[in-house]
Amino acid sequence: MAGEGSTFRLRCSLLGHGQDVRGLTRGLFPEGSFVSVSRDRTGRLWAPDGLNRGFTEMHCMSGHSNFVSCVCIIPPSELYPRGLIATGGNDHNICIFTVDNSAPLYILKGHKNTVCSLSSGKFGTLLSGSWDTTAKVWLNDRCMMTLQGHTAAIWAVKILPEQGLMLTGSADKTIKLWKAGRCERTFTGHEDCVRGLAILSEMEFLSCANDASVRRWQISGECLQVYYGHTNYIYSISVFPRCKDFVTTGEDRSLRIWKQGECAQTIRLPAQSVWCCCVLDNGDIVVGASDGIIRVFTESLERTASAEEIQAFENELAQASIDPKTGDLGDINADDLPGREHLKDPGTRDGQTRLIKDNGKVEAYQWSVSEGRWIKIGDVVGSSGATQQTSGKVLFEGKEYDYVFTIDVNENGPSYKLPYNITDDPWLTAYNFLQKNDLNPMFLDQVAKFIMDNTKGQTLFSTSNQFSDPFTGAGRYVPGSSSGSSAIPGADPFTGAGRYVPGSASNTVPPVGGVDPFTGMDAYQSAAAKVENIYFPKKDAVTFDQANPTQILGKLKELNGSAAEEHKLTEDDLIILEKLLSATCNTSTETPTAQQLQTLWRAINWPEDIVFPALDILRLSVRHPTVNENFCSEKEHVQFIILLLKFLNPKGKQANQLLALRALCNCFVSHAGQKLMMEQRDEIMTQAIETKSGNNKNIHIALATLTLNYAVCLHKVNNVEGKAQCLSVISTVMEVVQDLEAIFRLLVALGTLISDDTNAVQLAKSLGVDSQIKKYASVSEPAKVKECCRFVLNLL
């Protein structure tokens, strides 16, 4: 921060926007520039004017069909060396612009409601937050993953310096930390809608909220400090370069500068809502407000506006009307106020306000420490209804409205809230209100007339931030319809030799097809293997084939003996299962019969504590095309998947978790199974990744194999959201897995996913996967881990 004047004064006022300025961001090109966006549906790039203290509008960007509410800069890349500008709007879209074109380069579609926050990261990633309760991660022109977990509108998003970490702040009063697309932590403490986030360092960040407080947090979850000063909603927060000082703006008509944790200066503006702020590289502060004017404040005496300009600003401020109902000035009783003589006494701190009564008028003044005088900040008016003259003054279900009416349909019944924006059609709003609350349609004329009678004289200029009907968008959106922010699992090819223990594993399997890394440890030590990448992209699924049918059947019979009567299998049933096992383990040429499959279905529905040998028979049987088709076909698959997912509960028995994972892996051998696994990918991965929490290496190998089999399928079909979910799982599972066989399979999965796909490479980098896997490049044994890791790192 510059320290010349140590007090911020007006540098310039910029006219250009026709309505509220809702978003600001520091520009990269030209140097010293910034970008603003407004409810007038435009974005504007402003560059410093070399001749005076002002800025010039370089160009005006348009592409949104509704209000523009947020903006950020995407850093330079080889393709766009000057970077890109991203804007989000109430039309649910994100427009991407180059710095020298007024039309969008492309438009990102996917959100189901207003996009109200944007943040950019490394490698071209963009994070967006929306009223549809989700955040989305974009890479170039594709949505890579959707972050789901908040229960109300997401007002603020930020990508942290450490790769793969992201923050979201919501109207549900919480902040969530996401790593590789999964929610790692939820921060609670704010008592109202979280509106802004700012990054202090890799370990700390700030948040501001409608509860009029700013909080400083550690990434670990601890709230280090709470700052109070504002008297109303705080809308935005921005940090000064190279220090921990920051600025905030809010609904109390003020910009506040915080130094060393204290509010060092308060600057009042002649507009009720000060929506946004950003700090330029030179430490100057840019603010946007509901009067459509952008104002820049500076500590530099060289850049300070002329005496005439400052006087004009003070005159504008003095003429402003302050509504006592906002509570910004405390409770006001005009009869008790002193006269003008009260201003002879100096104030005690910067920003202190004092009310006086002069000729029957109530005037508000603010003390300026630097100038040693009281500056008039406006006339306090009566109940002028001014609270309805600023957009977004009323919040309902976490969203902004011009009005929220209370409707009493009949005297004895409950009252209903009806949110309304001036841009809405009163009849449509009335109709939707009646539909939502299941009220008689005969009230339509009455409710529409009520809306029109109570909003007379309001112009579009003072409207709120939502154009579309409030009941058809975010509130009704059920998360999960687009894609999961969750993760996936992987698997282990060996079921263990010797005594039948469902959790045991062995690393020796007869080599199949020569030098295949999955079928023999270090079976290939030739010089050629050191050079050639034999690991990925993998073309076929990895399965768990090894078994000892005699031991499995022995265990089944033993447990059947102690089973409750309603679960007991007859001797005939046991013979049927024995035949099924021999048919599916290639010891007989018979085809599995419907009777055998019905018996197996009964067995795998045994109680959790005795079901594992039946699950093992399923694991082996599902590799057979007939069995695969039966369980994975359109008719049967729903119950089949529900059953297997039930066994993946991390609180359940580990043997069942292991065998359910292995069965899922083996489903990939046939077309029907692959189709089912891909259709249910989101749910299966989300549930399977929960098994990572145990420390069972066989479960970890099975989880890694499942991930690998998904990677094999995704490599063929190039499903972007699927790949993003898979990468997220790999990154998440890598953090907890110790077993090198599991690591190897995750590396092969990673290599398969990013082969021949530059988007996937960029996403993997943005998640920080490269730094996660580096340590495996120096593993001495088994050599395949080191070799595979180096091949992956070459791609990254």
Salt bridges, closest charged atoms under 4 A:
ASP20 OD1 - ARG39 NE 3.47
ASP40 OD2 - HIS17 ND1 3.03
ASP40 OD2 - ARG44 NH2 3.55
GLU57 OE1 - ARG44 NH1 3.08
ASP91 OD2 - HIS64 ND1 3.12
ASP100 OD2 - ARG82 NH1 3.72
ASP132 OD2 - HIS111 ND1 2.99
GLU162 OE2 - LYS179 NZ 3.63
ASP172 OD2 - HIS150 ND1 2.92
GLU204 OE1 - ARG216 NH1 2.87
GLU204 OE1 - LYS244 NZ 3.23
ASP211 OD2 - HIS190 ND1 3.02
ASP252 OD2 - HIS230 ND1 2.98
ASP252 OD2 - ARG256 NH2 3.23
ASP281 OD1 - ARG26 NH1 3.05
ASP284 OD2 - ARG11 NH1 2.70
ASP284 OD2 - ARG303 NE 2.88
ASP291 OD2 - ARG295 NH2 2.83
GLU299 OE2 - LYS259 NZ 2.91
GLU314 OE2 - ARG373 NH2 2.53
GLU316 OE2 - ARG295 NH2 3.36
ASP323 OD2 - LYS325 NZ 3.77
ASP358 OD2 - ARG340 NH2 2.94
GLU363 OE1 - ARG340 NH2 3.00
GLU363 OE2 - LYS376 NZ 3.69
GLU371 OE2 - ARG9 NE 3.80
GLU371 OE1 - ARG373 NE 3.06
ASP379 OD1 - LYS376 NZ 2.87
GLU397 OE2 - LYS436 NZ 3.75
GLU400 OE2 - ARG22 NH2 3.19
GLU400 OE2 - ARG195 NH2 2.98
ASP453 OD2 - LYS449 NZ 2.97
ASP453 OD1 - LYS456 NZ 3.89
ASP492 OD2 - ARG662 NH2 3.19
ASP545 OD1 - ARG623 NH1 3.17
GLU558 OE2 - LYS555 NZ 3.45
GLU565 OE2 - LYS568 NZ 3.75
GLU566 OE2 - HIS567 NE2 3.91
ASP573 OD2 - ARG602 NH2 2.85
ASP616 OD1 - ARG619 NE 2.82
GLU634 OE2 - LYS675 NZ 2.85
GLU679 OE2 - LYS675 NZ 3.05
GLU690 OE2 - ARG182 NH2 3.22
GLU735 OE2 - LYS179 NZ 3.17
GLU741 OE2 - ARG745 NE 2.68
GLU741 OE1 - LYS784 NZ 2.82
ASP756 OD2 - HIS715 NE2 3.90
ASP757 OD2 - LYS723 NZ 2.88
GLU787 OE2 - LYS530 NZ 2.93
